[in-house]
Amino acid sequence: MGSRTSRGGRPVTIRRAVARDAKRLTRLVRGSGAYEGKWAAAVAGYRVGPDYLEAHRVFVAVGGDEDGGRILGFYSLVLAPPELDLLFVADEAQGRGIGRLLVAHMKSQARAAGLDRVEVVSHPPAEDFYHRVGAVRTGTVPANPPAVPWDRPAFEFRISSE
């Protein structure tokens, strides 16, 4: 568990997700403003279950007293093959540096696991975010209808050994 400070100076704790977080994480994914309108079908039936939390390295960013101890965002690191599978920040917490904190934490977890790179297939509207946090564009993943009817940008984080 690590305590950090968001861009707004508010305390944020990053901890491993536990089974009781599953429903809140599912709500965060399904309620994401980034998936409104034409994007909604991609997350409509999505579920983050306790089994998923057990199988992967899932970490949550929890706000301090000012945020009522709420989950502000989370990510999921899959080790084999190395992939940032999920990264979500609650709509009301965006712009505070939570995503950047989660990416930094993910990189430290990847480094500790001995990974030298982590792939990510991005939601198209998140492409600029991944550029800003140091991911390198590696290509495009073609649409996979009906689940994902649009092409998606592919990135990779290069993990230094430092």
Secondary structure, DSSP 8 states (H G I E B T S, - for coil): -EEEE-TTS-EEEEEE--GGGHHHHHHHHHT-GGG-GGGGGGTTT----HHHHHHSEEEEEEE-GGGTT-EEEEEEEETTTTEEEEEEE-GGGTTSSHHHHHHHHHHHHHHHTT-SEEEEE--GGGHHHHHHTT-EEEEEE--BTTTB-S-EEEEEEE----
